[in-house]
Amino acid sequence: MVSLPTRARSSAALVLAGVLWGTGGLAGSLLARGAGLHPLAVADYRLLVGGAVAIAFSKGFPRTAEAAKRILAVGGLFALFQASYFAAVALSSVSVATMTTIGATPVIVTLVSVRKLRRWTLVSVAGTLAGLVLLQWSPGEAFSFGGLGFALLAAAGFATLTLVTAKPVEGLDPLSTTAFGCLTGGLLLLPVASWSGMAIPLHVDVLALVCYLGAVPTALAYAAYLRGLADAHPVLGSLSAVLEPLTAAVLSAALLGERLSVTAWCGAAVLVAALAVGYWRPEPR
């Protein structure tokens, strides 16, 4: 059993990760607009800069075969998740792609990792899906099977990342996993991102956005997420990811003047309630 103080720390780390990811959506959107970058190029800058920042604070590359395998797996999953997600965005929309990816992830993790579904887990997952639908409901948008397929592939990639990193490797801490995993993923995405164009204007605001995107919602957020997973059930970890679209929606309303409908605010309330159930009644490890 995990002690209450340890559970509280892991829960706080997961919440921090979800909130910071939400700021990344806004930063990435501003970077794409200000620098004229393709979403794949934004994703690659995010991984490469995030990896470089995290490496600066890590203890160095772990010298074991098991650690190298884990980092390669994490890097591949980072690249798969980012590429699939932005393909889904291109074929559908940001809201639909995000809702499908983040909403499907806890369902996949639950089905794979939980042998016996508890009532509170079902309530939390169902509430999460309902909240996401209400928060990002966009009537009238054209349906895309390709967009749906890539969004589900992105969800499968993130779910696999959650399940793989929930099992610690000796000598490999969350910061090192984030650092070398992001860098590996960025290098794997580099050929495709370079084809889309990665040149950016050397302006202070653009460079500041690149640094923020890599340092805060990538290096810090993923390190916090992997730290939280060390003492939490993977289902709880995947549920915390729904704070990303919630945070992004609130920030867009506050900073960009995008008004949230009554339905969206109801969805936000349902999301918070569903998360509270997950943290209050977590699955046993």
N, C-alpha and C positions, 0 to 999 in steps of 0.2 A: 504493500500500500504506500502511496505517496503522501507525505505529511502535508498538513494544511499550509504552513509557510512556503514550502516548496511548490505546492500547487498554485498558491497565490502568485508567486514569482513567475512561474511558467505561463499562467493566464495573463499576467500583465505584459509579458513579452509578446504573446500572441496578439493581444489587443493593440499594442504599439505597432507591430508589423502591419496589421490590417489598416490602421489609420495612416501610416506612412505610405503604404502602397497607394492609398487614395490620393495623396498629394502628388504622386508620380504621374497619374493620369493627366492632371492639370498641367504639370510641368512639361510632360511629353507633348501635349497638344500645343502649348505655347512655343516650344522649341521647333516643332514641325512647321508651325505657322511663321515664326520669325526667321528661320533659316531655310525654309522651302525644302525640307527634307521629306523623303518617303518614310512611312511608318517603320519599315524594316531597318532603315538607317538609324532612326531614333532608337529602336530596340537594341541595335548593335552598339551604339554609343553608350547606351545605358549599361549593357553588360561589360563592355571593355573598361569604361571609366569606373564602374562599380567594383570590378575585379581589381583594378589598379589601386583604388583607394583602400580596399580591404586588405590587400597584400601589404601595404605600408604599415598596417597595424597588426599583422599576423606574426606568428612565431616562425614562419618559414615553411617550406614544403615538407610535409611528413615523409620520411624515407622508408615506407613500407609498401609492399605490393598491394595489400588490402586497401590502404588509403588512396593509392594511385587509381585503383579500380573504381573506388567510390567517387573520386573527383571526376573521372572520365564519364561515369554514369550521370552525375549531377550536371556536368557541362552539356552533355547530349540532351538531357531533359530540359535544361534551360533553353537551348536552341530550338528544340521541338516546340516547346510551349510558346515562345515568342513568335516564331515563324507561323505556326498554326493560328495563333490568336489574331495576328495582323492580316493573315489571309482571310480569316472570317470577317474582320472589319471591312476589308476591301470588297467582299462579296455580299455583305449585308449592311450592317451599321455598327457604330460603336456600342450603342445601347443594347442591341440584340446580341451581339457577340459577347459582350461583357456579362449580360444576364445569363446566357446559356453556359458560358465557360465557368463562371463562379458558382452558378446554381447547380450545375451537374457535378462539380468536384466533390462536395460532401456526400452526395448520393453514391458515387463510385467508391469513395473511401469506405463508406459505411457498409456497402455490400461486400467489399473485399475483406475488410479487417474485423468486422463484428460477427462472431459466430452465432450469437443469440441476441436478436434485437430487443432492447429494452423499450418500454413505453415512452420514457422521457427522450430517448434518442430519436424515435420516430416523430414525436411532437416537435422537437427542435429542428430536424431536417425538413419536415413538412412546412413549419413556420418560416424557415429560411427561404424555401422556394416561393411560398406565397408572398413574402415580403419583397423579394426581388422582382417578381412579376408586377406587383403594384407600384414599386419604386420606378421601374423603367418601362412601364407599359406604354407602347407607342402604336395606337390603332392606325390602320391604314398603310403600314409599311409593307412592302412587297416581301413575300417569303422566298428564301433562297435555300435550296437543298445543299448547295455547295457551302454556303456560309454556315449552315447548321452542322454539316459534316466536319469542317475545320474547327468550329467551336468545340464540338465534342472531342475531337482529337486533342485540342489544347487542354480541355478538362482532364482527359486521360493522362496527358503528360504531367500536369500539375499534381494530380492525384497520385501518380506513380512517384513523383518527387517527394511528396509528403510521406508516403509509405516507406520509401527507401531510406530517407534521412531520419526517420523515427527510430531506426536501429543504429546505435552509435558504433563507430569504428575506433578502436584503441589508438590513441595518439592523434586523433583528428578532431579538433574542436569546431564549433559552429562558424567562427570567424574564418578559419582556414578553408573550411568547406565552401563558404560563400566566396571567398577571394579567388581560389583557383577554379571553382566551379563556374563562376561568372566569366572569368577570363577564358576558360576553355570554350564555354558556350559562345562568347563573343567571337573567338577565332573561327569557330565552326560556321557562324553566320556571316563572317566577313566577306566571302566571295559573292554571296547573293546581295548583301547590303551594298557592296562596292559597285555592283552592276546598276543599282538603283540611284547611285550618286551619294557621296558622303561629304562633299565639300561644304564648309560652313563659313559664313562671314566672321571675321575676327573682331567682333564687337563685344563690348563688355557684357551687355545683357544676354547675348547668345551664349558666351562662354560661361557666364554665371549659371544659366539654366542647365548646360551640359554638366557642370560640376555638381550642381544640386541633384540632378536626376541620377547621377552615378553614386553620389555619396549618401544621400538620405533615404529615398524610397527604394534603393537597390542594396548597397552595401550594408547600411544600418538595419534596414527592414528585414532583409533575408537572414542576417546574423541573428536578429531578435527572434525571427520565426523558427529557425533551426534550434536556437537555445530553448525556446518554449516547447518545442516538440520532444526535447529530451526527457521531460517529466510530465507530458500530457498525452492523452490518447490521440491518435491521428485524426479521428473524427472531429474532435474539438479543434485541432489545428486547422483543418479544412473549413470548418464553420467560421473561424475567425477571419478568413479571407473575404467574407461577404462585407466586412467593414470597408473594403476598398471602394465598391460602387456607392456605398452610403456616404462615405467621406467625400468622394469626388462630386456627388450630387449636391451636398451641402456647400462645398467650396465654390462650385460653379454658381450656385444661387447667391452666395455672399460676395464673391469677387468679380464675377462676370455678369451679374444681373439676370441670370437665367432663373425664371420663376418656377418653383415647384408647385405642382397641382395638389389639390386636397388628397387625391388618390396616392400621389407620390409620398406625401407626408404620412399617410396611413401605412404605406409600405415600410417607411423608415421605422415607424413605431412597432410594427410587427417584427421587423428584423431585430431590433433591439431586444424585444421580448423573447424571440427564439434563441438568440445568443445567451440571454440570461438563463434560460432553461438549460442550455448546454453546459454552461459554467457551473450552475447550481447542482446539476445531476450528471456529472461526467461519467463516461463509460469507464469501468475498471480496466487497468492495464493488464 
